Amino acid sequence: MSLSELYNRNEFVARHIGIDEADTRAMLAELGVASLADLVEQTVPADIRFGKKLALPDAVPEAEALAALKAVANKNVVNKSFIGLGYYPTLTPAVILRNVLENPGWYTAYTPYQAEIAQGRLEALLNYQQMVIDFTGLELANASLLDEATAAAEGMALARRASKVKGDRFFVDARVLPQTLDVLKTRAEYFGFELVLGHPEEAGNGDYFGALFQYPGENGEVIDLTPHIAAVKAKGGIAVVAADLMALALLKSPGEMGADVALGNTQRFGVPMGFGGPHAAYFAFRDDMKRAAPGRIIGVSVDAKGKPALRMALQTREQHIRREKANSNICTSQVLLANIAGFYAVYHGQAGVKRIATRIHRLAAVFAHAVKAAGFKLVAGRFFDTVQVELGAKADKVYADALAAGYNLRRVDGSILGVAFHEAASLDDLSRLIELFTGRAVDVAALDAETPDAIPDSLRRQTAYLTHPVFNTHHSEHEMLRYLKKLENKDLALNHSMISLGSCTMKLNATAEMIPITWPEFAEIHPFAPRDQVAGYLEMIDGLAEQLKAITGFDAISMQPNSGAQGEYAGLLAIRRYHAARGEGRRDVCLIPQSAHGTNPATAQMMGMKVVVVKCDASGNIDVEDLKAKTEEHADDLAALMLTYPSTHGVFEEAVREICELVHSHGGQVYMDGANLNAQVGLTRPADIGADVSHMNLHKTFCIPHGGGGPGMGPIGLKAHLAPFMANHVVAEVPGAQAGQSAVSAAPFGSASILPISYMYIAMMGADGMREATEAALLNANYVAKKLGEHYPVLYTGKNGRVAHECIIDLRPLKAESGVTEVDIAKRLMDYGFHAPTMSFPVAGTLMIEPTESESKAELDRFIAAMIAIREEVKKVQDGVWPADNNPLKNAPHSKADIGGEWDRPYSRDEAFFPLSYVLENKFWPSVNRIDDVYGDRNLVCSCPGMDEYV
Ligand SMILES: *Cc1c(COP(=O)(O)O)cnc(C)c1O
C-alpha cells in the first residue's frame, strides 16, 4: 500500500454502517440477490432513481472533520450575554453535563412508550413536572413542549377549547416577548383568531376567549396580574401566563394570581442557550383541563405486582389516536432538556435555586440602584432580573463600549438599553457594567448594603416549592452521580441493544457528531446576538443547508422548525401563503392517505385545512382511483396532498410520480412527510419525485439522537416557488427569507446547537458514504423481512417482493389463533434485552421493524433469534403446553421482583429470565413488571407525592 492509501479516508463510513463486506455478501446470498445494485433495482422504482453521485464532497475522517468544524465554530464570538428576552447564560452543573447531556445512556433512548424499560427517564420527567407544578402553583404540568413561543400558541389553542366565551378574539399583553407574538400571529391567522394587543389592564374590556400575560414583562416589569386575570375570568375567558421559571422562585406564582395556564422556557435551569435551542418549554394547567391539554403527561400507575410504576398518561388526547381532532400535533418534544432542567432542581434543591434566583435579583437591583443614582431613568422600577435604562443620546456609546468590553446588551430602541442578569454573572461583571453606564467605579459591597429589593412586597413569593424529598436529597456530587446512574440503569437505550422502531430511524449517534454541541462557541451563544458575532454559526448552518439541498434536490431550506411535526406546519404554511399570494386562498383541502402518521392530519387541522382521507389498496399503496376521484371532486379547493415516501407501509410505491402529477394537475401542492428519507438518500430525491416541500427529521435520518423523546429538528426543503413563503423572524431576520413572513418557532434557526450533529454526519460520510448507508439500510430491512417472514407474515412488499428500509410483520393471525397479543410480544422482547419495534402503527396488531444501516449482522441475528424464540413460545401456548393466562408471554416482562420466593410457574426461571444464551451475557432487567395503563388513567396522578403513596 502506498503511504496515502495507509490513511483510510472512509473509516467513519465503515464505523457508521454496521455490516461489513462479508456480512453484505452473506445477507445478499440469503436474499438470492447478486449485488447491492440489484437489490436497489428490485426495490426503488426505475422512474425515480437518481443514478448520479450526490453533489457532496468525499468523506472526511473524524479527527479532521472535528478540526474543520472547530475552525468554523471559532468564528463565533462568545460575549457575555445580558440580552435576556427569554434566553440567559446558565451554569450547567458538570455532573449533569457529563452524565446526562454527554451520556448516550440518556441521549440515545427513545420516547418512553415501552414504559417498563423507561422508568428512569419517566421518573426524571415526573420530577420535572413536579418542579413546574411547584413553581407555577398550578395543578398539573406536561413534559414538555418545544419552545416558549409555540407553548404560548398551544396555550391560546387550549384557551379556545376550554373557554365559555364565544368568538375568536384573544387578548395579548403588549409586554409579551416579541418572538412569542410573532409565532402567535402565525398560529392565530390559520386558527381564525384575532389578536388584540394591550396593557394587562385592558384585558377585561372585551369579550376575549382568553388572554396571555407576560410575567415579568418583556421590559422587565413585574406587576400584580391578579385583578387582570380576574377580569378575564369574570367574563368566562381563560387566563394564560407566560412566566420566567427562575423569577417564580421569588415571585408570587401564576396559580396564586388565578391563572388557568402557565408556560415558559426552562432553559435557564442548566440548559445552554445554544443560539436558540434546544430547550424544554414547560406547560402547566388546571386539573379540569387535563383532557384538553397538549403534550405528553407522565402519570403514576401500578405494575402487575401492585408496585408504583410510571408511564405516559391520557394518550387518547394525542395525534396518533385523535388525528385531526387531536389537541396538538406535538410528537417529538424536548425530553432530554426537560430532564436536565429537572435535574438542575434536584441538584440545587429548594435552598440552592432560591439562592441563585436571589443572587440574580440582587445583581439587577444593585445595578438599577447605581444607574438611578447616576441620574438615569428606569423604564420599570419593579423587576426581577431585567433593567431597562433610558440613556437618551448616550445609548449608542454605552452599547458600543459594552460590546468592546465583551458584553452584549439589549438595544431596545435608539435611547433605551436593557440589561438582563443571570446565574453566570459575577460581581466583577456587575461593577464593570455599572462603570460602563455611569462612567464611575463603585464599591459594590457598599451599594449592595444600601439597595432595597425591587420586588413589591405584595408580589413576594410566600409559598414553598421543591419540598418533595427528591429535591432535598441528592445535593452532594456523589449522591447526584449515583441518582443519575440509578435512573440510567432502568432505561434501555442504544448503548444496550438495537431499537428497531419503524419510522423512527434509531441509527448510530456517533460520538464525533455529538462532541461539538457542548463547545462554548456553539453552546453559549444567544439567538439574538449581533450577527457579526455568529459568523461561525451562519457558516455551519449554510453548509448544512447546502448538504441537505444536494441530498433532497430542493432549492431552499428553512432551519426554523423544531421537529418533524413543526416542519409539517411550516411546510403547509408555505403552501397556504403561496396559494393566497396567487389569489387562490380558497384552496384549503388537504388530502391525506389513510396510512399517514397522526401528525399529518393534526397539522393540517392547525392550518385551518379540511382533511380529506385517501384510501389505501389491499397492498398498502395509495388507491390511485380514489385519489383521482378526490382530486376531481375538490379540484377547485385542493391545497395539498401530504405524502410519506416510501410509504408508512414500508414500500416504495411505483405510482408516486403519477400521484404527484395528479395533484399538481388539479392545482394542489405536494407535501412530502420526510420521516422515511433514510430510504431515499443517494438513491432518489424528494424534489425529483415531485414534492414541492418536505421536512427532514434530522433526529431520524441525520443522526441527532432522540434524547428519550426529543430534541429533534425538522427543517424543510422548498422548491423555488415556495421559498418566498418560508418563516422569517421578527427579532433576528433569517437570511433569504422575505420580510413580513411571521415565524413558526421562537428562534430563527430552531434548535441551532444540535445542527452540528447532522453537519458532521454528512461531512464524515461524504457522497458515496451517504448512498452506501441507504443501501445498507435497505439490505438490513430486507434481510430481517426475509428471516422473520419464515415465521410471521410480512404485511406489505413492493412489486418484486422487497420492502424499503422497514417492514411490518402481522401479528393478527397469531393473536386470533393463540390469544397472544402484540403487547405480549412487545413486553416479552424486553426479557430478551430488546426494545419492541413500533407497535400498531400504521396498522393495528402489527410490529414495524426498522433496523437501520448502523446495526451489525450479529445484532440483527440476535434480534431475529429472539423473535423466532418468541414465535416458538406462542406455539407452546397454542399447543396447550402452557396455559393461556400463565405463560412467559402474558407474564412479561419479568423483573427482579420475580426472582425471589417460591417458583410456581409452568415454565422455569431460566426460561423467564435467560431464554437465549446471549441474554445471560448482557442481561437487561426491566425495573418493574407489566404496567396497568387503564388504572393510571382512571386515577390520574402526575406529581412526585403520587409515587410515595405506594412506598
Ligand atoms: C416521526 C414522524 C413524524 C413526526 O416527527 P416529529 O419529529 O416526531 O415531530 C411524522 N411523520 C412520520 C411518518 C414520522 O415517522
Ligand as a Chemical Component Dictionary entry (heavy atoms), coordinates in Angstrom:
data_LIG
# 
_chem_comp.id                   LIG 
_chem_comp.type                 NON-POLYMER 
_chem_comp.pdbx_formal_charge   0 
_chem_comp.three_letter_code    LIG 
# 
loop_
_chem_comp_atom.comp_id 
_chem_comp_atom.atom_id 
_chem_comp_atom.alt_atom_id 
_chem_comp_atom.type_symbol 
_chem_comp_atom.charge 
_chem_comp_atom.model_Cartn_x 
_chem_comp_atom.model_Cartn_y 
_chem_comp_atom.model_Cartn_z 
_chem_comp_atom.pdbx_ordinal 
LIG C1 C1 C 0 -41.625 10.810 13.341 1  
LIG C2 C2 C 0 -42.680 11.042 12.343 2  
LIG C3 C3 C 0 -43.354 12.280 12.277 3  
LIG C4 C4 C 0 -43.260 13.346 13.329 4  
LIG O1 O1 O 0 -41.995 13.854 13.523 5  
LIG P1 P1 P 0 -41.576 14.521 14.902 6  
LIG O2 O2 O 0 -40.195 14.931 14.656 7  
LIG O3 O3 O 0 -41.705 13.474 15.951 8  
LIG O4 O4 O 0 -42.489 15.651 15.171 9  
LIG C5 C5 C 0 -44.229 12.474 11.210 10 
LIG N1 N1 N 0 -44.460 11.506 10.305 11 
LIG C6 C6 C 0 -43.845 10.293 10.363 12 
LIG C7 C7 C 0 -44.144 9.268  9.314  13 
LIG C8 C8 C 0 -42.946 10.018 11.400 14 
LIG O5 O5 O 0 -42.361 8.828  11.477 15 
# 
loop_
_chem_comp_bond.comp_id 
_chem_comp_bond.atom_id_1 
_chem_comp_bond.atom_id_2 
_chem_comp_bond.value_order 
_chem_comp_bond.pdbx_ordinal 
LIG C1 C2 SING 1  
LIG C2 C3 SING 2  
LIG C2 C8 DOUB 3  
LIG C3 C4 SING 4  
LIG C3 C5 DOUB 5  
LIG C4 O1 SING 6  
LIG O1 P1 SING 7  
LIG P1 O2 DOUB 8  
LIG P1 O3 SING 9  
LIG P1 O4 SING 10 
LIG C5 N1 SING 11 
LIG N1 C6 DOUB 12 
LIG C6 C7 SING 13 
LIG C6 C8 SING 14 
LIG C8 O5 SING 15 
# 
